[in-house]
């Protein structure tokens, strides 16, 4: 008897916490708790493999903690239950940002709903945060109908069901990171090694008021470094944005000689 062939059902891996952070919780020494990066790298590797061999990459974070990329959900859950790497007591948790992804949606129904109501109504679709986009009208913030949605997924879904309305989820490109110290793009104030500059004139303090406008990223006097109207137009053509971490990587003049732009599309209903 011939049976109809049924395609193999594969479980979606979009909800797998692929990126984990391992933090040492002891022992306490004179300088405090040693970070995992200061231990013997061979012993640490043996400890990681003793928990599970199913991981693809391990790297050190600036804090000295370890960032672990896993293969599947079973391996991730096994690691998050572990309390030791070798003899080192640790706490392994899901990374707060690398396991989520953002998208932008537009709907008139968003205008009348609060962010808490949207999160509650969309929770079954793996939505963990909603940030409504507002505009200023006569010194009042008015909702536009657009919102930035954060999904507890590693891939952005194509559509989202807002009640009975199906809306398209578009790519969200955040503003590049700008240092509040030197006004340059690509790093926060905490890691800045430059000198302090005013955001309007790009001159070092002290002086009372800025007499001109100057942007340290574009190297011109058409606008200030902090002007949001130029962030996504003038500056980005010189330095491409890293979409996942919202940072700006340096361009290589020998390989990236052409200007780069991002195309922003209007939000439409499906």
N, C-alpha and C positions, 0 to 999 in steps of 0.2 A: 504494500500500500504506500502510495506516495503522499508525503505530508508537505504542507506548504512551508517554505523556508521562512523563519522568523529572524529578523536582524538582531544581532547581539545588542543588548541594552548596556550601555556604559554609563556609570554614575558620573555626574558632573563634578569636576574638581575645582569649580570656581570658588567654593566656600572653604577650601583647605587653607589653614593658616601656614602658608609656606615659609614665612620668615619668623624665626624665633630669636629671642634675646636671652642669653645666659648671663646671670649676674651672680658673682660670688657673695655669699652671706656670712662667711667666716673663713678661717679663724681671725680673731681680732689681735693685731700686733700693735707695736708702738705708734706706727703711722696710720693706724686704722685697719680696715679690711683691704687686703691686697686684691687688685683686679685680676681677672683670669689671664690677661695678656702678660702678666709678670711671672706666671708659673712656667715650669718646663713644658715647652710646646709638644714634646713627644709624649710625655705623661698625660697631658690634656687630651691629645688626639686619641690615645688608647682609652681614656675614660669616655670620650664621645662615642667611640666605636663599641664600647661595652654596652652602652645604652641601646644604640641602634646603628647599623651600618648604612641605613638608607638616608643619606643626605648628600647633597651635590656640591655644597660650597660653605666654607667657614671663613669669616673675615673679622678683623678687630675694629671696634668702634673707637671713637676718640676718648670715650670714657674708660676704655680698657675692657669693656664687656665684649662678649662674642656674639656675632650675628650668624645664625645658622639657617641655611636654606634646606628644607626637607623635600622629600619626594612625594609623599602621600599622607593622607589623613591619619592612618594607623601609626606611622612613624612620628608624626607631629604630636599626637596624643600621648604616645609613649614617652617622648622627651619631656613634655610639660608635666608629667607625673613624677619624673626623676627628681631626687633631692640631692644627689651627689654626682659630680664628674670625677671619677677616681675616688680620692679621699677628700676632695674639696666640696664643702657644702654649697649648694647653688640653688637659685630659683630661676626656672625657665618659663618664660611667658611669651605670648604672641606679641609681635611688634605692633605698636599702636597705629602706625600709618602705612607701612608697606603692604599690609594685608587688606587694605581698603582702597577703594577707587571712587573718584568723584565724577559726576556728570551734571549737565544743566538741562532743565526742562522748562517748558512754558505752558501755562494754562490759566484761563480766567478764574477757575475754581480755586486756585492758590491764593488769590487776592483776599478772599473772605475767611480763609482758614489760618489758624495760628501754626507756628512751627511745631509745637507740641502735638497738636491734632494731626498734622501731617506725618510726623514720626510714628504716632500710634496707629494711624490708618495704613501706613506703608510698611509696618514692621515685618509682615509675612513675606514681603519682597526683599528682605535683607537690607532695609534702609535703617541706618543708625543715627543719621543726623540730617537736618534740613536747615538751610540758611536762605531765607527769602532775600531777594535783591530789591533794594529800595531806591527811590529817587527823591530828590529834594524839590518840593513845590511850595513856594512861599514860606520857607523856613520850617516846613514840616516834611517828615519822611513818609512817602506814600509807596505802597507795594506796587510792583510793576507786573506781577503775574509770573515772573521768572524766579527760579530758585536753584541753588546748588545743592545737589543730593549726594550724600556720602553713603556708599554701599559697603556692606561687610562681605565683599567679594574681591577677587583679584582681576576680574575682567568686567568691563562696563556692559550692562545689558543694553539691547537695542531699543527696547520700549519699556514703559512703566504704566501699570493700570492705576489710574487715579479715579477710584470708584468705577463707573462704567466707561470712563473716557480713557482711551489709549493715547499716550503722549510719547513722542520720540525723545530718547535720552541722547543728548549731544555731548561732544567732548568739552570738558571744562579746562581752560588754560588759565591758571592763576597768574597773578602779577608776579614778576620776578622779585626775588629777595633783595632788599636794599639795606645796606648798613647805615645805621643812624649816627655812626661816628665819622667815617670818611665819605659817606654818600655813594659809594660804589656798589655795583650789583654783584651778587654771587656769594655773599657771606653775611652773617649777623654781627651785631656790635660785639658780642661776646668773644668772637674769634678774630676781631679786627687787629691788624698790626700797623695800620696807617695813622695819620695825624687827624685830629678833629677838624672838620670843615663845616661851615654853615650850609644848610640845605638850599638856600636861595642864591647866594653868590659864590659858593665854593671857596670862600676865603677863611683862613684860620682866625680864631678869636684872639684878642677881644676887640670888638667894635660894636657900636650901638645899633645901627641900621645898615642894611645892605643897599648899596648904591646901584647895583646891577644884578642881572640874572646870568647864571652860568651853570652848565651841566658838565660834571666831571666825566660822565659816561659817554656822551656824544662829543664832548670837547667843542662846544659852541655856546653862544650867548643868546640863543633864541628862546630858551626856557630854563627853568631851574631844575636841579636834579630831582626834586621831590614832586614835580608837576605830574599828576596821574594821567593827564591827557596825552602826554608824550611817552608814557611808559611802554605801551604796546605798539607804538608806531615807529618812532624815531630810534629808540634805544635797541629794540629787538633786531633791527636790520643789521646791527653790527655784531651782536652776540646772541646765539641761539639759546632758547630756554630748554632746560631739562624738565619735561612735563611732570615727572614723577616726584621730584624733590623741590620743584619751584626754585631752582638755582640757575645761575647763568654760567656756562662753561666758556673758557677762553677760546677764541677762534684761532685757527692756524692759518696764517696768511698765505702759506704756500698751497694749502689744499682747499681752503674756503675763501676764495677770492670774490665770489658773488654774494650779493646781499640776500638775506633770508627774511621772509615775511611769513606771518601767520594769517591765514584766511579766516575771518570771522563771519559766520553765516547767521542769518536771522532764524529765529525759532519758529517752527511751524508745527501745527498739529498733524498727526498722522491720519 
